[in-house]
Amino acid sequence: MEDDDRAKYLFLSLLQARVGSSLVAHLGNLAPEAVLRTPVVELAGRAKISQGASRAFEELQRAFDPGRIQDRLAAKGIEALTPVDEAYPGPLRSIPDPPPAVFVNGSVPDTVSVALVGSRKASATGIETARALGSALSERGVCVVSGLALGVDAAAHEGAVEAGGPTMGVLGCGIDVVYPRRNRGLFQSVRRHGALISEYYLGEAPLAW
């Protein structure tokens, strides 16, 4: 039964990635199993989506193979966590609209976390400050959380990595997508010092609703 429940949440996660918006807001409190078995026409009507999105729903329902998904993730050393999994991040359970699944590459640090985020076009002083803060927090065992974007985000991660402490990158794209590409080395360093985490499956990116 637990595997069935995980599959339903995985399906919801992939579906949500295709519409680029929370399905909760568009489908109300429709249970995961109901979404999986509800005809596409009915889902499209409830969510008020375009014909293109309706076709994406239908294709996903037809092609959905949870076993293949798990195999592809395992081959890359990535874990999918859903609300039925004990390891699903506790803080996410308490928010109004938790993601149906999160994909994790690495080991989520079990310690106090602080988010450091800021401008992609930060000044030299801003970059220096972000790197210094990331380093100081990391030295004290605090997990530095940021988005691996250019500017402040990257500098905060760099400071944490240089100090040898924990850090975690929260991605706005597929768990295996390196963006921006120039941060490829930093992505690998963050994974080694903690984890990369995303709501999006392999190769996914949010689409316009």
C-alpha positions as CSV (number, residue, x, y, z in Angstrom):
1,M,0.0,0.0,0.0
2,E,2.8,2.4,0.8
3,D,4.4,1.9,-2.6
4,D,1.0,2.6,-4.2
5,D,0.7,5.8,-2.2
6,R,4.2,6.9,-3.2
7,A,3.4,6.3,-6.8
8,K,0.3,8.6,-6.5
9,Y,2.4,11.4,-5.0
10,L,5.0,10.9,-7.7
11,F,2.4,11.2,-10.4
12,L,1.1,14.4,-8.8
13,S,4.6,15.8,-8.7
14,L,5.2,15.2,-12.4
15,L,1.8,16.6,-13.2
16,Q,2.4,19.7,-11.1
17,A,5.7,20.3,-12.9
18,R,3.9,20.3,-16.2
19,V,1.5,23.0,-15.2
20,G,4.1,25.1,-13.4
21,S,1.8,25.9,-10.5
22,S,0.4,24.3,-7.4
23,L,-2.3,21.8,-8.3
24,V,-3.8,22.3,-4.9
25,A,-4.9,25.8,-5.9
26,H,-6.4,24.5,-9.1
27,L,-7.9,21.1,-8.1
28,G,-8.9,21.8,-4.6
29,N,-8.4,19.0,-2.1
30,L,-8.7,16.2,-4.7
31,A,-6.8,13.2,-3.2
32,P,-3.8,11.8,-5.1
33,E,-5.5,8.6,-6.0
34,A,-8.5,10.6,-7.4
35,V,-6.2,12.6,-9.6
36,L,-4.6,9.4,-11.0
37,R,-7.9,7.9,-12.0
38,T,-9.9,11.0,-12.9
39,P,-10.5,11.4,-16.7
40,V,-8.4,14.1,-18.2
41,V,-11.4,16.0,-19.4
42,E,-12.7,16.3,-15.9
43,L,-9.3,17.3,-14.5
44,A,-8.9,19.9,-17.2
45,G,-12.3,21.4,-16.4
46,R,-11.6,21.6,-12.7
47,A,-8.2,23.1,-13.2
48,K,-9.3,25.4,-16.1
49,I,-6.3,24.6,-18.1
50,S,-5.5,25.0,-21.8
51,Q,-5.8,22.3,-24.5
52,G,-2.0,22.0,-24.5
53,A,-1.9,21.3,-20.8
54,S,-4.8,18.8,-21.2
55,R,-2.7,16.9,-23.7
56,A,0.2,16.9,-21.3
57,F,-2.1,15.5,-18.6
58,E,-3.3,12.7,-20.9
59,E,0.2,11.8,-22.1
60,L,1.4,11.6,-18.5
61,Q,-1.5,9.4,-17.4
62,R,-0.8,7.1,-20.3
63,A,3.0,6.9,-19.9
64,F,3.3,7.0,-16.1
65,D,5.5,4.2,-14.9
66,P,6.6,4.5,-11.3
67,G,9.0,1.6,-11.5
68,R,10.9,3.2,-14.4
69,I,11.0,6.5,-12.6
70,Q,12.6,4.9,-9.5
71,D,15.1,3.1,-11.7
72,R,16.2,6.3,-13.4
73,L,16.5,8.1,-10.1
74,A,18.5,5.2,-8.5
75,A,20.9,5.1,-11.5
76,K,21.8,8.8,-10.7
77,G,21.9,8.3,-7.0
78,I,18.8,10.4,-6.4
79,E,16.1,9.7,-4.0
80,A,12.4,10.7,-4.3
81,L,10.7,11.5,-1.0
82,T,6.9,11.8,-0.6
83,P,4.7,12.6,2.4
84,V,4.3,8.9,3.1
85,D,8.1,8.5,3.6
86,E,9.5,9.0,7.0
87,A,12.5,10.9,5.6
88,Y,10.3,13.5,3.9
89,P,11.5,16.9,5.3
90,G,9.5,17.6,8.5
91,P,9.2,21.4,8.0
92,L,7.5,20.8,4.7
93,R,4.7,18.8,6.4
94,S,3.6,21.8,8.3
95,I,3.1,24.2,5.4
96,P,-0.3,24.7,3.7
97,D,0.7,23.3,0.3
98,P,3.6,20.8,0.7
99,P,5.2,19.5,-2.6
100,P,3.9,16.0,-3.6
101,A,7.5,14.9,-3.8
102,V,11.0,16.3,-3.4
103,F,14.0,14.8,-5.1
104,V,17.3,14.7,-3.2
105,N,20.8,14.2,-4.5
106,G,23.1,13.9,-1.5
107,S,22.4,13.8,2.2
108,V,20.3,16.5,3.8
109,P,22.2,17.8,6.8
110,D,20.5,17.1,10.1
111,T,21.3,20.4,11.7
112,V,20.2,24.0,12.1
113,S,19.8,25.7,8.7
114,V,19.9,29.3,7.6
115,A,19.0,30.6,4.2
116,L,21.2,33.1,2.5
117,V,19.8,34.5,-0.7
118,G,20.2,37.8,-2.7
119,S,20.7,39.5,-5.9
120,R,22.2,37.8,-9.0
121,K,23.9,41.1,-9.8
122,A,25.3,41.8,-6.4
123,S,28.1,44.3,-5.8
124,A,31.6,43.2,-4.9
125,T,30.8,44.1,-1.3
126,G,27.6,42.0,-1.4
127,I,29.5,39.0,-2.8
128,E,32.2,39.3,-0.2
129,T,29.7,39.6,2.6
130,A,27.7,36.6,1.4
131,R,30.8,34.5,1.2
132,A,32.0,35.6,4.7
133,L,28.5,34.8,6.2
134,G,28.4,31.4,4.5
135,S,31.8,30.6,5.8
136,A,31.1,31.8,9.4
137,L,27.9,29.9,9.6
138,S,29.4,26.7,8.1
139,E,32.3,26.8,10.6
140,R,29.7,26.7,13.4
141,G,28.0,23.7,12.0
142,V,25.0,25.6,10.5
143,C,23.7,24.4,7.2
144,V,23.8,27.2,4.6
145,V,20.8,27.0,2.3
146,S,20.6,28.9,-0.9
147,G,19.5,28.6,-4.6
148,L,22.8,28.1,-6.4
149,A,22.0,31.1,-8.6
150,L,24.7,33.6,-9.7
151,G,25.7,36.4,-7.3
152,V,24.8,36.1,-3.6
153,D,23.5,32.6,-3.7
154,A,26.7,31.2,-5.2
155,A,28.9,33.2,-2.9
156,A,27.1,31.9,0.2
157,H,27.5,28.3,-1.0
158,E,31.2,29.0,-1.8
159,G,31.8,30.3,1.7
160,A,30.2,27.2,3.2
161,V,32.2,24.8,1.0
162,E,35.5,26.6,1.7
163,A,34.8,26.3,5.4
164,G,34.1,22.6,5.0
165,G,30.7,22.7,6.6
166,P,27.2,21.7,5.5
167,T,25.3,23.3,2.7
168,M,22.2,22.6,0.7
169,G,21.1,23.9,-2.7
170,V,17.4,24.3,-3.5
171,L,16.8,24.1,-7.2
172,G,14.1,25.7,-9.3
173,C,14.5,23.1,-12.1
174,G,15.0,19.4,-12.5
175,I,17.2,17.8,-9.8
176,D,19.8,16.9,-12.5
177,V,19.8,20.2,-14.3
178,V,22.8,22.5,-13.7
179,Y,21.7,26.1,-14.0
180,P,23.5,28.3,-14.6
181,R,26.0,26.0,-16.3
182,R,29.0,27.9,-15.1
183,N,28.1,26.7,-11.6
184,R,28.7,23.0,-12.5
185,G,31.7,22.7,-10.2
186,L,29.8,24.4,-7.3
187,F,26.8,22.1,-7.8
188,Q,29.1,19.1,-7.3
189,S,30.8,20.7,-4.3
190,V,27.4,21.4,-2.6
191,R,26.3,17.9,-3.2
192,R,29.4,16.5,-1.6
193,H,29.0,18.8,1.5
194,G,25.3,18.2,1.8
195,A,22.6,17.9,-0.8
196,L,20.8,19.3,-3.8
197,I,17.0,19.3,-3.5
198,S,14.2,20.1,-5.9
199,E,10.5,19.7,-6.5
200,Y,11.2,18.8,-10.1
201,Y,12.1,15.4,-11.6
202,L,14.9,14.7,-14.0
203,G,15.2,17.3,-16.7
204,E,12.0,19.1,-15.6
205,A,11.5,22.9,-15.4
206,P,8.4,24.9,-14.5
207,L,6.2,25.7,-17.4
208,A,3.9,28.7,-17.8
209,W,0.3,28.0,-16.7
